[in-house]
Amino acid sequence: MSASGSNRSFTFASRLAMEGVDLLTIKELGGWRSLSMVSRYAHLSLSHRNQAIERLVNRAARENAQAAGVSVAP
């Protein structure tokens, strides 16, 4: 694959991943034979990785508050 083709694959897979598309779907859409190939291309930006962690932290905080009987916004 040429450098520009590789760059397009990286952009295609990364943008799909950042939109929350699962890796199996990205694999099918991109025509890759294995998930290991998808993982080479589907990299998330630092901000998307941080947002993912923030969602987990917020979810844990809501669950802990609910378990303690405290009302919290969704």
PDB file of N, H, CA, C and O in Angstrom:
ATOM      1  N   MET A   1       0.847  -1.171   0.000  1.00  0.00           N
ATOM      2  CA  MET A   1       0.000   0.000   0.000  1.00  0.00           C
ATOM      3  C   MET A   1       0.894   1.236   0.000  1.00  0.00           C
ATOM      4  O   MET A   1       1.926   1.261   0.671  1.00  0.00           O
ATOM      5  N   SER A   2       0.504   2.243  -0.742  1.00  0.00           N
ATOM      6  H   SER A   2      -0.334   2.222  -1.287  1.00  0.00           H
ATOM      7  CA  SER A   2       1.298   3.469  -0.807  1.00  0.00           C
ATOM      8  C   SER A   2       1.153   4.260   0.486  1.00  0.00           C
ATOM      9  O   SER A   2       0.257   4.002   1.290  1.00  0.00           O
ATOM     10  N   ALA A   3       2.042   5.224   0.672  1.00  0.00           N
ATOM     11  H   ALA A   3       2.769   5.434   0.018  1.00  0.00           H
ATOM     12  CA  ALA A   3       1.980   6.057   1.879  1.00  0.00           C
ATOM     13  C   ALA A   3       0.664   6.808   1.955  1.00  0.00           C
ATOM     14  O   ALA A   3       0.089   6.923   3.038  1.00  0.00           O
ATOM     15  N   SER A   4       0.170   7.325   0.832  1.00  0.00           N
ATOM     16  H   SER A   4       0.637   7.232  -0.047  1.00  0.00           H
ATOM     17  CA  SER A   4      -1.096   8.058   0.861  1.00  0.00           C
ATOM     18  C   SER A   4      -2.261   7.112   1.117  1.00  0.00           C
ATOM     19  O   SER A   4      -3.223   7.489   1.786  1.00  0.00           O
ATOM     20  N   GLY A   5      -2.193   5.893   0.598  1.00  0.00           N
ATOM     21  H   GLY A   5      -1.411   5.587   0.054  1.00  0.00           H
ATOM     22  CA  GLY A   5      -3.238   4.907   0.865  1.00  0.00           C
ATOM     23  C   GLY A   5      -3.247   4.499   2.323  1.00  0.00           C
ATOM     24  O   GLY A   5      -4.308   4.327   2.924  1.00  0.00           O
ATOM     25  N   SER A   6      -2.064   4.344   2.890  1.00  0.00           N
ATOM     26  H   SER A   6      -1.202   4.484   2.402  1.00  0.00           H
ATOM     27  CA  SER A   6      -1.950   4.010   4.304  1.00  0.00           C
ATOM     28  C   SER A   6      -2.493   5.143   5.165  1.00  0.00           C
ATOM     29  O   SER A   6      -3.170   4.899   6.163  1.00  0.00           O
ATOM     30  N   ASN A   7      -2.197   6.383   4.778  1.00  0.00           N
ATOM     31  H   ASN A   7      -1.646   6.581   3.967  1.00  0.00           H
ATOM     32  CA  ASN A   7      -2.679   7.544   5.514  1.00  0.00           C
ATOM     33  C   ASN A   7      -4.203   7.620   5.459  1.00  0.00           C
ATOM     34  O   ASN A   7      -4.838   7.942   6.462  1.00  0.00           O
ATOM     35  N   ARG A   8      -4.794   7.330   4.305  1.00  0.00           N
ATOM     36  H   ARG A   8      -4.277   7.068   3.490  1.00  0.00           H
ATOM     37  CA  ARG A   8      -6.258   7.335   4.181  1.00  0.00           C
ATOM     38  C   ARG A   8      -6.870   6.246   5.054  1.00  0.00           C
ATOM     39  O   ARG A   8      -7.911   6.457   5.675  1.00  0.00           O
ATOM     40  N   SER A   9      -6.224   5.078   5.102  1.00  0.00           N
ATOM     41  H   SER A   9      -5.378   4.906   4.597  1.00  0.00           H
ATOM     42  CA  SER A   9      -6.728   3.996   5.949  1.00  0.00           C
ATOM     43  C   SER A   9      -6.690   4.389   7.411  1.00  0.00           C
ATOM     44  O   SER A   9      -7.629   4.121   8.161  1.00  0.00           O
ATOM     45  N   PHE A  10      -5.593   5.030   7.817  1.00  0.00           N
ATOM     46  H   PHE A  10      -4.830   5.248   7.208  1.00  0.00           H
ATOM     47  CA  PHE A  10      -5.458   5.497   9.199  1.00  0.00           C
ATOM     48  C   PHE A  10      -6.564   6.495   9.518  1.00  0.00           C
ATOM     49  O   PHE A  10      -7.228   6.377  10.548  1.00  0.00           O
ATOM     50  N   THR A  11      -6.767   7.474   8.644  1.00  0.00           N
ATOM     51  H   THR A  11      -6.228   7.570   7.807  1.00  0.00           H
ATOM     52  CA  THR A  11      -7.785   8.497   8.871  1.00  0.00           C
ATOM     53  C   THR A  11      -9.171   7.883   8.908  1.00  0.00           C
ATOM     54  O   THR A  11      -9.960   8.203   9.797  1.00  0.00           O
ATOM     55  N   PHE A  12      -9.483   7.014   7.970  1.00  0.00           N
ATOM     56  H   PHE A  12      -8.842   6.754   7.248  1.00  0.00           H
ATOM     57  CA  PHE A  12     -10.781   6.357   7.891  1.00  0.00           C
ATOM     58  C   PHE A  12     -11.080   5.590   9.172  1.00  0.00           C
ATOM     59  O   PHE A  12     -12.123   5.789   9.795  1.00  0.00           O
ATOM     60  N   ALA A  13     -10.166   4.719   9.559  1.00  0.00           N
ATOM     61  H   ALA A  13      -9.318   4.557   9.053  1.00  0.00           H
ATOM     62  CA  ALA A  13     -10.376   3.881  10.739  1.00  0.00           C
ATOM     63  C   ALA A  13     -10.409   4.713  12.020  1.00  0.00           C
ATOM     64  O   ALA A  13     -11.238   4.469  12.896  1.00  0.00           O
ATOM     65  N   SER A  14      -9.517   5.686  12.131  1.00  0.00           N
ATOM     66  H   SER A  14      -8.844   5.884  11.419  1.00  0.00           H
ATOM     67  CA  SER A  14      -9.475   6.517  13.335  1.00  0.00           C
ATOM     68  C   SER A  14     -10.745   7.327  13.508  1.00  0.00           C
ATOM     69  O   SER A  14     -11.281   7.416  14.612  1.00  0.00           O
ATOM     70  N   ARG A  15     -11.228   7.914  12.431  1.00  0.00           N
ATOM     71  H   ARG A  15     -10.792   7.842  11.534  1.00  0.00           H
ATOM     72  CA  ARG A  15     -12.454   8.713  12.529  1.00  0.00           C
ATOM     73  C   ARG A  15     -13.650   7.859  12.904  1.00  0.00           C
ATOM     74  O   ARG A  15     -14.491   8.284  13.696  1.00  0.00           O
ATOM     75  N   LEU A  16     -13.736   6.666  12.347  1.00  0.00           N
ATOM     76  H   LEU A  16     -13.053   6.321  11.703  1.00  0.00           H
ATOM     77  CA  LEU A  16     -14.828   5.766  12.734  1.00  0.00           C
ATOM     78  C   LEU A  16     -14.731   5.391  14.205  1.00  0.00           C
ATOM     79  O   LEU A  16     -15.733   5.397  14.919  1.00  0.00           O
ATOM     80  N   ALA A  17     -13.523   5.064  14.658  1.00  0.00           N
ATOM     81  H   ALA A  17     -12.709   5.059  14.077  1.00  0.00           H
ATOM     82  CA  ALA A  17     -13.332   4.691  16.061  1.00  0.00           C
ATOM     83  C   ALA A  17     -13.697   5.845  16.988  1.00  0.00           C
ATOM     84  O   ALA A  17     -14.319   5.630  18.029  1.00  0.00           O
ATOM     85  N   MET A  18     -13.315   7.072  16.619  1.00  0.00           N
ATOM     86  H   MET A  18     -12.810   7.246  15.774  1.00  0.00           H
ATOM     87  CA  MET A  18     -13.611   8.229  17.450  1.00  0.00           C
ATOM     88  C   MET A  18     -15.100   8.566  17.474  1.00  0.00           C
ATOM     89  O   MET A  18     -15.569   9.275  18.364  1.00  0.00           O
ATOM     90  N   GLU A  19     -15.844   8.048  16.484  1.00  0.00           N
ATOM     91  H   GLU A  19     -15.462   7.471  15.761  1.00  0.00           H
ATOM     92  CA  GLU A  19     -17.298   8.222  16.471  1.00  0.00           C
ATOM     93  C   GLU A  19     -18.001   7.085  17.203  1.00  0.00           C
ATOM     94  O   GLU A  19     -19.231   7.040  17.253  1.00  0.00           O
ATOM     95  N   GLY A  20     -17.218   6.162  17.772  1.00  0.00           N
ATOM     96  H   GLY A  20     -16.219   6.199  17.731  1.00  0.00           H
ATOM     97  CA  GLY A  20     -17.799   5.093  18.568  1.00  0.00           C
ATOM     98  C   GLY A  20     -18.158   3.838  17.803  1.00  0.00           C
ATOM     99  O   GLY A  20     -18.832   2.958  18.340  1.00  0.00           O
ATOM    100  N   VAL A  21     -17.718   3.738  16.552  1.00  0.00           N
ATOM    101  H   VAL A  21     -17.171   4.453  16.116  1.00  0.00           H
ATOM    102  CA  VAL A  21     -17.994   2.549  15.751  1.00  0.00           C
ATOM    103  C   VAL A  21     -17.139   1.405  16.283  1.00  0.00           C
ATOM    104  O   VAL A  21     -15.945   1.584  16.527  1.00  0.00           O
ATOM    105  N   ASP A  22     -17.736   0.242  16.463  1.00  0.00           N
ATOM    106  H   ASP A  22     -18.706   0.097  16.265  1.00  0.00           H
ATOM    107  CA  ASP A  22     -16.997  -0.895  17.012  1.00  0.00           C
ATOM    108  C   ASP A  22     -15.966  -1.409  16.000  1.00  0.00           C
ATOM    109  O   ASP A  22     -16.105  -1.210  14.793  1.00  0.00           O
ATOM    110  N   LEU A  23     -14.937  -2.069  16.521  1.00  0.00           N
ATOM    111  H   LEU A  23     -14.824  -2.231  17.502  1.00  0.00           H
ATOM    112  CA  LEU A  23     -13.820  -2.511  15.682  1.00  0.00           C
ATOM    113  C   LEU A  23     -14.218  -3.542  14.637  1.00  0.00           C
ATOM    114  O   LEU A  23     -13.647  -3.560  13.546  1.00  0.00           O
ATOM    115  N   LEU A  24     -15.186  -4.405  14.945  1.00  0.00           N
ATOM    116  H   LEU A  24     -15.650  -4.391  15.831  1.00  0.00           H
ATOM    117  CA  LEU A  24     -15.621  -5.381  13.943  1.00  0.00           C
ATOM    118  C   LEU A  24     -16.260  -4.696  12.741  1.00  0.00           C
ATOM    119  O   LEU A  24     -16.043  -5.105  11.600  1.00  0.00           O
ATOM    120  N   THR A  25     -17.040  -3.662  12.994  1.00  0.00           N
ATOM    121  H   THR A  25     -17.216  -3.330  13.921  1.00  0.00           H
ATOM    122  CA  THR A  25     -17.657  -2.916  11.900  1.00  0.00           C
ATOM    123  C   THR A  25     -16.590  -2.181  11.096  1.00  0.00           C
ATOM    124  O   THR A  25     -16.638  -2.166   9.866  1.00  0.00           O
ATOM    125  N   ILE A  26     -15.621  -1.567  11.790  1.00  0.00           N
ATOM    126  H   ILE A  26     -15.581  -1.580  12.789  1.00  0.00           H
ATOM    127  CA  ILE A  26     -14.526  -0.888  11.092  1.00  0.00           C
ATOM    128  C   ILE A  26     -13.770  -1.885  10.222  1.00  0.00           C
ATOM    129  O   ILE A  26     -13.400  -1.571   9.091  1.00  0.00           O
ATOM    130  N   LYS A  27     -13.543  -3.077  10.746  1.00  0.00           N
ATOM    131  H   LYS A  27     -13.843  -3.332  11.665  1.00  0.00           H
ATOM    132  CA  LYS A  27     -12.855  -4.141  10.001  1.00  0.00           C
ATOM    133  C   LYS A  27     -13.589  -4.448   8.706  1.00  0.00           C
ATOM    134  O   LYS A  27     -12.972  -4.530   7.643  1.00  0.00           O
ATOM    135  N   GLU A  28     -14.899  -4.619   8.789  1.00  0.00           N
ATOM    136  H   GLU A  28     -15.399  -4.552   9.652  1.00  0.00           H
ATOM    137  CA  GLU A  28     -15.689  -4.931   7.603  1.00  0.00           C
ATOM    138  C   GLU A  28     -15.701  -3.770   6.612  1.00  0.00           C
ATOM    139  O   GLU A  28     -15.528  -3.976   5.410  1.00  0.00           O
ATOM    140  N   LEU A  29     -15.904  -2.560   7.108  1.00  0.00           N
ATOM    141  H   LEU A  29     -16.045  -2.393   8.084  1.00  0.00           H
ATOM    142  CA  LEU A  29     -15.967  -1.396   6.229  1.00  0.00           C
ATOM    143  C   LEU A  29     -14.633  -1.128   5.535  1.00  0.00           C
ATOM    144  O   LEU A  29     -14.602  -0.711   4.377  1.00  0.00           O
ATOM    145  N   GLY A  30     -13.539  -1.367   6.244  1.00  0.00           N
ATOM    146  H   GLY A  30     -13.564  -1.706   7.184  1.00  0.00           H
ATOM    147  CA  GLY A  30     -12.215  -1.114   5.681  1.00  0.00           C
ATOM    148  C   GLY A  30     -11.659  -2.265   4.876  1.00  0.00           C
ATOM    149  O   GLY A  30     -10.650  -2.114   4.187  1.00  0.00           O
ATOM    150  N   GLY A  31     -12.307  -3.413   4.957  1.00  0.00           N
ATOM    151  H   GLY A  31     -13.126  -3.535   5.516  1.00  0.00           H
ATOM    152  CA  GLY A  31     -11.843  -4.556   4.190  1.00  0.00           C
ATOM    153  C   GLY A  31     -10.627  -5.268   4.768  1.00  0.00           C
ATOM    154  O   GLY A  31      -9.954  -6.021   4.064  1.00  0.00           O
ATOM    155  N   TRP A  32     -10.342  -5.034   6.044  1.00  0.00           N
ATOM    156  H   TRP A  32     -10.889  -4.422   6.616  1.00  0.00           H
ATOM    157  CA  TRP A  32      -9.203  -5.708   6.666  1.00  0.00           C
ATOM    158  C   TRP A  32      -9.582  -7.139   7.003  1.00  0.00           C
ATOM    159  O   TRP A  32     -10.748  -7.436   7.263  1.00  0.00           O
ATOM    160  N   ARG A  33      -8.595  -8.024   6.999  1.00  0.00           N
ATOM    161  H   ARG A  33      -7.647  -7.782   6.788  1.00  0.00           H
ATOM    162  CA  ARG A  33      -8.842  -9.444   7.268  1.00  0.00           C
ATOM    163  C   ARG A  33      -8.855  -9.783   8.749  1.00  0.00           C
ATOM    164  O   ARG A  33      -9.443 -10.788   9.149  1.00  0.00           O
ATOM    165  N   SER A  34      -8.218  -8.960   9.561  1.00  0.00           N
ATOM    166  H   SER A  34      -7.741  -8.144   9.236  1.00  0.00           H
ATOM    167  CA  SER A  34      -8.118  -9.284  10.984  1.00  0.00           C
ATOM    168  C   SER A  34      -8.249  -8.027  11.832  1.00  0.00           C
ATOM    169  O   SER A  34      -8.028  -6.911  11.361  1.00  0.00           O
ATOM    170  N   LEU A  35      -8.614  -8.235  13.090  1.00  0.00           N
ATOM    171  H   LEU A  35      -8.793  -9.141  13.472  1.00  0.00           H
ATOM    172  CA  LEU A  35      -8.700  -7.115  14.022  1.00  0.00           C
ATOM    173  C   LEU A  35      -7.326  -6.531  14.323  1.00  0.00           C
ATOM    174  O   LEU A  35      -7.214  -5.352  14.659  1.00  0.00           O
ATOM    175  N   SER A  36      -6.285  -7.340  14.205  1.00  0.00           N
ATOM    176  H   SER A  36      -6.376  -8.298  13.932  1.00  0.00           H
ATOM    177  CA  SER A  36      -4.940  -6.806  14.443  1.00  0.00           C
ATOM    178  C   SER A  36      -4.587  -5.761  13.391  1.00  0.00           C
ATOM    179  O   SER A  36      -3.890  -4.792  13.690  1.00  0.00           O
ATOM    180  N   MET A  37      -5.057  -5.947  12.174  1.00  0.00           N
ATOM    181  H   MET A  37      -5.623  -6.734  11.931  1.00  0.00           H
ATOM    182  CA  MET A  37      -4.824  -4.929  11.138  1.00  0.00           C
ATOM    183  C   MET A  37      -5.612  -3.664  11.451  1.00  0.00           C
ATOM    184  O   MET A  37      -5.107  -2.556  11.268  1.00  0.00           O
ATOM    185  N   VAL A  38      -6.838  -3.820  11.920  1.00  0.00           N
ATOM    186  H   VAL A  38      -7.249  -4.720  12.069  1.00  0.00           H
ATOM    187  CA  VAL A  38      -7.657  -2.656  12.281  1.00  0.00           C
ATOM    188  C   VAL A  38      -6.972  -1.884  13.401  1.00  0.00           C
ATOM    189  O   VAL A  38      -6.937  -0.654  13.377  1.00  0.00           O
ATOM    190  N   SER A  39      -6.434  -2.592  14.369  1.00  0.00           N
ATOM    191  H   SER A  39      -6.463  -3.591  14.389  1.00  0.00           H
ATOM    192  CA  SER A  39      -5.813  -1.920  15.508  1.00  0.00           C
ATOM    193  C   SER A  39      -4.585  -1.106  15.093  1.00  0.00           C
ATOM    194  O   SER A  39      -4.198  -0.176  15.802  1.00  0.00           O
ATOM    195  N   ARG A  40      -3.976  -1.437  13.971  1.00  0.00           N
ATOM    196  H   ARG A  40      -4.290  -2.193  13.396  1.00  0.00           H
ATOM    197  CA  ARG A  40      -2.849  -0.650  13.468  1.00  0.00           C
ATOM    198  C   ARG A  40      -3.315   0.714  12.972  1.00  0.00           C
ATOM    199  O   ARG A  40      -2.553   1.681  12.993  1.00  0.00           O
ATOM    200  N   TYR A  41      -4.554   0.789  12.529  1.00  0.00           N
ATOM    201  H   TYR A  41      -5.173   0.004  12.511  1.00  0.00           H
ATOM    202  CA  TYR A  41      -5.060   2.014  11.913  1.00  0.00           C
ATOM    203  C   TYR A  41      -6.017   2.801  12.796  1.00  0.00           C
ATOM    204  O   TYR A  41      -6.088   4.024  12.679  1.00  0.00           O
ATOM    205  N   ALA A  42      -6.748   2.139  13.668  1.00  0.00           N
ATOM    206  H   ALA A  42      -6.691   1.145  13.763  1.00  0.00           H
ATOM    207  CA  ALA A  42      -7.812   2.800  14.435  1.00  0.00           C
ATOM    208  C   ALA A  42      -7.281   3.366  15.746  1.00  0.00           C
ATOM    209  O   ALA A  42      -7.579   2.844  16.820  1.00  0.00           O
ATOM    210  N   HIS A  43      -6.503   4.421  15.657  1.00  0.00           N
ATOM    211  H   HIS A  43      -6.260   4.845  14.784  1.00  0.00           H
ATOM    212  CA  HIS A  43      -5.952   5.077  16.836  1.00  0.00           C
ATOM    213  C   HIS A  43      -6.842   6.235  17.242  1.00  0.00           C
ATOM    214  O   HIS A  43      -7.356   6.964  16.394  1.00  0.00           O
ATOM    215  N   LEU A  44      -7.017   6.396  18.524  1.00  0.00           N
ATOM    216  H   LEU A  44      -6.599   5.803  19.212  1.00  0.00           H
ATOM    217  CA  LEU A  44      -7.813   7.497  19.035  1.00  0.00           C
ATOM    218  C   LEU A  44      -6.913   8.659  19.401  1.00  0.00           C
ATOM    219  O   LEU A  44      -5.779   8.473  19.843  1.00  0.00           O
ATOM    220  N   SER A  45      -7.429   9.851  19.213  1.00  0.00           N
ATOM    221  H   SER A  45      -8.350  10.003  18.855  1.00  0.00           H
ATOM    222  CA  SER A  45      -6.661  11.029  19.620  1.00  0.00           C
ATOM    223  C   SER A  45      -6.598  11.071  21.146  1.00  0.00           C
ATOM    224  O   SER A  45      -7.401  10.435  21.829  1.00  0.00           O
ATOM    225  N   LEU A  46      -5.652  11.814  21.659  1.00  0.00           N
ATOM    226  H   LEU A  46      -4.999  12.330  21.104  1.00  0.00           H
ATOM    227  CA  LEU A  46      -5.494  11.951  23.106  1.00  0.00           C
ATOM    228  C   LEU A  46      -6.771  12.489  23.744  1.00  0.00           C
ATOM    229  O   LEU A  46      -7.167  12.022  24.812  1.00  0.00           O
ATOM    230  N   SER A  47      -7.417  13.456  23.111  1.00  0.00           N
ATOM    231  H   SER A  47      -7.095  13.835  22.244  1.00  0.00           H
ATOM    232  CA  SER A  47      -8.639  14.020  23.692  1.00  0.00           C
ATOM    233  C   SER A  47      -9.754  12.983  23.760  1.00  0.00           C
ATOM    234  O   SER A  47     -10.530  12.976  24.715  1.00  0.00           O
ATOM    235  N   HIS A  48      -9.844  12.106  22.760  1.00  0.00           N
ATOM    236  H   HIS A  48      -9.213  12.111  21.984  1.00  0.00           H
ATOM    237  CA  HIS A  48     -10.878  11.059  22.804  1.00  0.00           C
ATOM    238  C   HIS A  48     -10.584  10.034  23.891  1.00  0.00           C
ATOM    239  O   HIS A  48     -11.503   9.535  24.540  1.00  0.00           O
ATOM    240  N   ARG A  49      -9.314   9.719  24.090  1.00  0.00           N
ATOM    241  H   ARG A  49      -8.568  10.125  23.562  1.00  0.00           H
ATOM    242  CA  ARG A  49      -8.964   8.789  25.171  1.00  0.00           C
ATOM    243  C   ARG A  49      -9.289   9.420  26.519  1.00  0.00           C
ATOM    244  O   ARG A  49      -9.808   8.750  27.412  1.00  0.00           O
ATOM    245  N   ASN A  50      -8.987  10.700  26.666  1.00  0.00           N
ATOM    246  H   ASN A  50      -8.565  11.244  25.941  1.00  0.00           H
ATOM    247  CA  ASN A  50      -9.300  11.386  27.922  1.00  0.00           C
ATOM    248  C   ASN A  50     -10.807  11.446  28.161  1.00  0.00           C
ATOM    249  O   ASN A  50     -11.264  11.257  29.288  1.00  0.00           O
ATOM    250  N   GLN A  51     -11.579  11.707  27.109  1.00  0.00           N
ATOM    251  H   GLN A  51     -11.208  11.861  26.193  1.00  0.00           H
ATOM    252  CA  GLN A  51     -13.032  11.746  27.242  1.00  0.00           C
ATOM    253  C   GLN A  51     -13.583  10.386  27.646  1.00  0.00           C
ATOM    254  O   GLN A  51     -14.532  10.313  28.427  1.00  0.00           O
ATOM    255  N   ALA A  52     -13.005   9.316  27.129  1.00  0.00           N
ATOM    256  H   ALA A  52     -12.234   9.376  26.494  1.00  0.00           H
ATOM    257  CA  ALA A  52     -13.455   7.968  27.484  1.00  0.00           C
ATOM    258  C   ALA A  52     -13.230   7.709  28.973  1.00  0.00           C
ATOM    259  O   ALA A  52     -14.108   7.171  29.647  1.00  0.00           O
ATOM    260  N   ILE A  53     -12.073   8.085  29.484  1.00  0.00           N
ATOM    261  H   ILE A  53     -11.359   8.522  28.936  1.00  0.00           H
ATOM    262  CA  ILE A  53     -11.789   7.911  30.909  1.00  0.00           C
ATOM    263  C   ILE A  53     -12.709   8.778  31.743  1.00  0.00           C
ATOM    264  O   ILE A  53     -13.197   8.347  32.788  1.00  0.00           O
ATOM    265  N   GLU A  54     -12.950  10.005  31.287  1.00  0.00           N
ATOM    266  H   GLU A  54     -12.554  10.355  30.438  1.00  0.00           H
ATOM    267  CA  GLU A  54     -13.845  10.906  32.015  1.00  0.00           C
ATOM    268  C   GLU A  54     -15.262  10.331  32.107  1.00  0.00           C
ATOM    269  O   GLU A  54     -15.920  10.451  33.141  1.00  0.00           O
ATOM    270  N   ARG A  55     -15.723   9.711  31.027  1.00  0.00           N
ATOM    271  H   ARG A  55     -15.188   9.613  30.188  1.00  0.00           H
ATOM    272  CA  ARG A  55     -17.061   9.073  31.062  1.00  0.00           C
ATOM    273  C   ARG A  55     -17.105   7.973  32.109  1.00  0.00           C
ATOM    274  O   ARG A  55     -18.088   7.847  32.839  1.00  0.00           O
ATOM    275  N   LEU A  56     -16.039   7.170  32.187  1.00  0.00           N
ATOM    276  H   LEU A  56     -15.241   7.272  31.593  1.00  0.00           H
ATOM    277  CA  LEU A  56     -16.004   6.102  33.186  1.00  0.00           C
ATOM    278  C   LEU A  56     -15.996   6.665  34.602  1.00  0.00           C
ATOM    279  O   LEU A  56     -16.700   6.161  35.477  1.00  0.00           O
ATOM    280  N   VAL A  57     -15.204   7.706  34.827  1.00  0.00           N
ATOM    281  H   VAL A  57     -14.632   8.116  34.116  1.00  0.00           H
ATOM    282  CA  VAL A  57     -15.129   8.322  36.147  1.00  0.00           C
ATOM    283  C   VAL A  57     -16.490   8.904  36.538  1.00  0.00           C
ATOM    284  O   VAL A  57     -16.952   8.720  37.664  1.00  0.00           O
ATOM    285  N   ASN A  58     -17.128   9.611  35.594  1.00  0.00           N
ATOM    286  H   ASN A  58     -16.753   9.760  34.679  1.00  0.00           H
ATOM    287  CA  ASN A  58     -18.444  10.191  35.872  1.00  0.00           C
ATOM    288  C   ASN A  58     -19.488   9.114  36.154  1.00  0.00           C
ATOM    289  O   ASN A  58     -20.335   9.277  37.032  1.00  0.00           O
ATOM    290  N   ARG A  59     -19.423   8.021  35.409  1.00  0.00           N
ATOM    291  H   ARG A  59     -18.735   7.888  34.696  1.00  0.00           H
ATOM    292  CA  ARG A  59     -20.378   6.927  35.630  1.00  0.00           C
ATOM    293  C   ARG A  59     -20.175   6.321  37.020  1.00  0.00           C
ATOM    294  O   ARG A  59     -21.143   6.057  37.733  1.00  0.00           O
ATOM    295  N   ALA A  60     -18.927   6.104  37.397  1.00  0.00           N
ATOM    296  H   ALA A  60     -18.141   6.318  36.817  1.00  0.00           H
ATOM    297  CA  ALA A  60     -18.634   5.542  38.712  1.00  0.00           C
ATOM    298  C   ALA A  60     -19.125   6.476  39.815  1.00  0.00           C
ATOM    299  O   ALA A  60     -19.666   6.021  40.823  1.00  0.00           O
ATOM    300  N   ALA A  61     -18.936   7.779  39.622  1.00  0.00           N
ATOM    301  H   ALA A  61     -18.497   8.148  38.803  1.00  0.00           H
ATOM    302  CA  ALA A  61     -19.384   8.752  40.622  1.00  0.00           C
ATOM    303  C   ALA A  61     -20.908   8.715  40.754  1.00  0.00           C
ATOM    304  O   ALA A  61     -21.436   8.757  41.865  1.00  0.00           O
ATOM    305  N   ARG A  62     -21.615   8.637  39.619  1.00  0.00           N
ATOM    306  H   ARG A  62     -21.185   8.603  38.717  1.00  0.00           H
ATOM    307  CA  ARG A  62     -23.084   8.558  39.663  1.00  0.00           C
ATOM    308  C   ARG A  62     -23.546   7.282  40.366  1.00  0.00           C
ATOM    309  O   ARG A  62     -24.462   7.315  41.188  1.00  0.00           O
ATOM    310  N   GLU A  63     -22.905   6.159  40.038  1.00  0.00           N
ATOM    311  H   GLU A  63     -22.161   6.132  39.371  1.00  0.00           H
ATOM    312  CA  GLU A  63     -23.293   4.883  40.655  1.00  0.00           C
ATOM    313  C   GLU A  63     -23.024   4.899  42.152  1.00  0.00           C
ATOM    314  O   GLU A  63     -23.833   4.392  42.929  1.00  0.00           O
ATOM    315  N   ASN A  64     -21.905   5.470  42.565  1.00  0.00           N
ATOM    316  H   ASN A  64     -21.248   5.881  41.933  1.00  0.00           H
ATOM    317  CA  ASN A  64     -21.590   5.560  43.992  1.00  0.00           C
ATOM    318  C   ASN A  64     -22.580   6.459  44.711  1.00  0.00           C
ATOM    319  O   ASN A  64     -23.006   6.151  45.825  1.00  0.00           O
ATOM    320  N   ALA A  65     -22.949   7.569  44.083  1.00  0.00           N
ATOM    321  H   ALA A  65     -22.603   7.819  43.178  1.00  0.00           H
ATOM    322  CA  ALA A  65     -23.918   8.487  44.689  1.00  0.00           C
ATOM    323  C   ALA A  65     -25.277   7.819  44.814  1.00  0.00           C
ATOM    324  O   ALA A  65     -25.945   7.949  45.839  1.00  0.00           O
ATOM    325  N   GLN A  66     -25.686   7.106  43.775  1.00  0.00           N
ATOM    326  H   GLN A  66     -25.143   7.000  42.942  1.00  0.00           H
ATOM    327  CA  GLN A  66     -26.969   6.408  43.816  1.00  0.00           C
ATOM    328  C   GLN A  66     -26.976   5.332  44.893  1.00  0.00           C
ATOM    329  O   GLN A  66     -27.976   5.150  45.587  1.00  0.00           O
ATOM    330  N   ALA A  67     -25.869   4.626  45.032  1.00  0.00           N
ATOM    331  H   ALA A  67     -25.056   4.774  44.468  1.00  0.00           H
ATOM    332  CA  ALA A  67     -25.767   3.587  46.052  1.00  0.00           C
ATOM    333  C   ALA A  67     -25.852   4.196  47.452  1.00  0.00           C
ATOM    334  O   ALA A  67     -26.326   3.557  48.392  1.00  0.00           O
ATOM    335  N   ALA A  68     -25.389   5.435  47.574  1.00  0.00           N
ATOM    336  H   ALA A  68     -25.004   5.954  46.811  1.00  0.00           H
ATOM    337  CA  ALA A  68     -25.444   6.132  48.865  1.00  0.00           C
ATOM    338  C   ALA A  68     -26.778   6.828  49.080  1.00  0.00           C
ATOM    339  O   ALA A  68     -27.011   7.436  50.125  1.00  0.00           O
ATOM    340  N   GLY A  69     -27.656   6.736  48.081  1.00  0.00           N
ATOM    341  H   GLY A  69     -27.467   6.242  47.233  1.00  0.00           H
ATOM    342  CA  GLY A  69     -28.987   7.353  48.201  1.00  0.00           C
ATOM    343  C   GLY A  69     -29.018   8.822  47.889  1.00  0.00           C
ATOM    344  O   GLY A  69     -29.957   9.517  48.277  1.00  0.00           O
ATOM    345  N   VAL A  70     -28.007   9.317  47.191  1.00  0.00           N
ATOM    346  H   VAL A  70     -27.244   8.752  46.875  1.00  0.00           H
ATOM    347  CA  VAL A  70     -27.946  10.729  46.816  1.00  0.00           C
ATOM    348  C   VAL A  70     -28.477  10.871  45.398  1.00  0.00           C
ATOM    349  O   VAL A  70     -28.100  10.105  44.512  1.00  0.00           O
ATOM    350  N   SER A  71     -29.347  11.846  45.181  1.00  0.00           N
ATOM    351  H   SER A  71     -29.653  12.469  45.901  1.00  0.00           H
ATOM    352  CA  SER A  71     -29.888  12.107  43.856  1.00  0.00           C
ATOM    353  C   SER A  71     -28.866  12.854  43.027  1.00  0.00           C
ATOM    354  O   SER A  71     -28.312  13.859  43.473  1.00  0.00           O
ATOM    355  N   VAL A  72     -28.609  12.359  41.798  1.00  0.00           N
ATOM    356  H   VAL A  72     -29.059  11.543  41.436  1.00  0.00           H
ATOM    357  CA  VAL A  72     -27.659  13.014  40.908  1.00  0.00           C
ATOM    358  C   VAL A  72     -28.249  13.175  39.518  1.00  0.00           C
ATOM    359  O   VAL A  72     -29.114  12.400  39.109  1.00  0.00           O
ATOM    360  N   ALA A  73     -27.786  14.171  38.803  1.00  0.00           N
ATOM    361  H   ALA A  73     -27.084  14.801  39.135  1.00  0.00           H
ATOM    362  CA  ALA A  73     -28.230  14.382  37.420  1.00  0.00           C
ATOM    363  C   ALA A  73     -27.573  13.344  36.522  1.00  0.00           C
ATOM    364  O   ALA A  73     -26.458  12.907  36.806  1.00  0.00           O
ATOM    365  N   PRO A  74     -28.240  12.940  35.443  1.00  0.00           N
ATOM    366  CA  PRO A  74     -27.653  11.944  34.524  1.00  0.00           C
ATOM    367  C   PRO A  74     -26.441  12.410  33.791  1.00  0.00           C
ATOM    368  O   PRO A  74     -25.872  11.659  32.998  1.00  0.00           O
TER     369      PRO A  74
END
